[in-house]
Amino acid sequence: MERLTAEHASAVLAFEQENRDFFRYSVPDRGEEYFTPDGFAERHRALLDEQADGRCHFHVLVNGWGRIVGRVNLVDVAGGSAEIGYRIAEADTRQGLARAAVEEVCRLAAASYGLSALTAVSSLDNEASRALLARTGFTEAGERRVDGEKVMAYRRAL
């Protein structure tokens, strides 16, 4: 796992483009502008600015061949807490990467970023994500709505 840098931009865009249809089943699509060279470059710069300000912490999972196979992000850092989000390339699912990445980011959140709790949300029909959150120490914190969709919120003390 590596902290997101400017040098990751082209590899992150390739990762997102290659997995766009797969990700659509579990998270809202990022929209056409995100996938254009200019749109992506602007968004990537904005993410790095948020990270530099300490509002977010972005990470990429890079395999032995230098290809990005996943992302794990901590967003909305405030008051000792943040929300975790993750995505793994379709070709690399079911290998334990998501679990290892979530566990590593939980460790980093406490040891390096000074956080004491993380939250997460998962759509009610995303059984794999809900199971992963439970296996990595998150507990259900109740249903809520995100963009009109009913989701389950989770929390983990660090």
N, C-alpha and C positions, 0 to 999 in steps of 0.2 A: 504494500500500500504506500502511495506517495501523496504528499500534499499537492494540490492543484497549483500549477504554475503556468505562465504564459507559453512555455514550450510544449505544453500538452494540447494546445488549441486544436491543431489539425487532427490529432489522434482522437480527441474527444468528439469532434464533429463527425469523424468517420464512424466511431462507436454509436453515436446517436442516429446517424443515417441508416446504418446497417440494421439497427434494432428497432427502428421507428414503429413498424407494424406490430412487433411483439410487445413493445411497451404500451401501446395503445389499449391493450386489454386490461392493464392494471393501473395506469395513471393517465390523466388527461394529456392529449397530444399538445406539443409545444407550439404548433402553428407553423405555417409555411415560412414566415419571415425568419424564424429561428434557424432553419436549415439552409438559408442562403449564406454565401461567404461573408457578406457585409453584416447581415443580421446576427450571424453567429459570432463574428469578431466583436461586435458591439456588446453582446450579452456576456461573452467570455471576459472582456475587460471589466464589465460591471461586477461580475462575480469576484474577480481578483481584487477590486476596490473594496467590496464588502468584506472580503477575507482580511485585507490589510487593516481595515477599521475594527476587526474583531467581532463583527456582527454575524459572521458565518465562518465555517471551516469546511473546506471542500477537499475530497480525497478521490484518487483514482486507483483502481486495482490494475496492475500491469503484470502480464504473464512473462514467462522466461524469454519470449521472443520480442518483447517490447510492445505488444498489442494491449490496448486497454480492454479489459473484460468486465469492468464494473465501476460503479461510483458509489460513494457513501458520503453523505453531506450532513452537516449540522447547521441548521439555519435558525434565524430568529434568536440568537444568543442574547439573553438578558436575565438578570437576577439569578445567575447561577444555573440556568436551565437553557435547553435548546431542543429543537425538534430534529429528529433523525429521519433521513430518507435514504433509500438505497435502490439500486437497480443493477442487475447482472445481465450480461449478453445472453441471448437465447441459447447460443451454442455452448455456453459455459454453465448453464443451470444444472442443478442436481449433483453438484460436486462438492458442496459444503463451502463454497466461496462466500456466499452471503452471510452465513453464520459466522465464519471466521472474521469477515470484514466488520460485521456489526459488533462482535466481541472486541475487536481491536479498537474500533472507534470509541466504544464505551470506556475502554482503558485510557485511551488518549484524552477523552473528554474530562476525565477526573484528573489524570496525572499531568497533562500538558496544558489543558485549557481552563482548568480550575472550576469545572462544572460539578454540580452536585446531583443533578437529575436530568433525565432525557424524557421526551415525549415522542409519540409516533401516532400515526393514524393509518388505518387500512380499510379498504372497502370491505363490506361484509361478505362479499363473495370471493375474496382473495384468500382462500384457505391456506395457501403456502406461506404467504406473508404473515398471516395471523399466527400460524404455528411457529414460524421462525421467531417472531417477537416473544411468544411464550417460552420457547426454548432458550432464549437469551436473557431471561430475567425480567421481561416487561410484564406488567399485569394490566388487565382491562380496567379502564377508568370511565367507561360509559360511552354510549352512543352520542354522536353529534352530527351535524350537517356541514359538509364542505362542498362548495359550489353546487348546492342543491342535492347532493348525494349523501345518503346516510352512511356513516363510517363508524368504526369502533376506534376510540382513543385508547392509548396505552401510556403507561408511565413506568419509569425505572429509576430508583434512587441509585446513586453511584457511591 
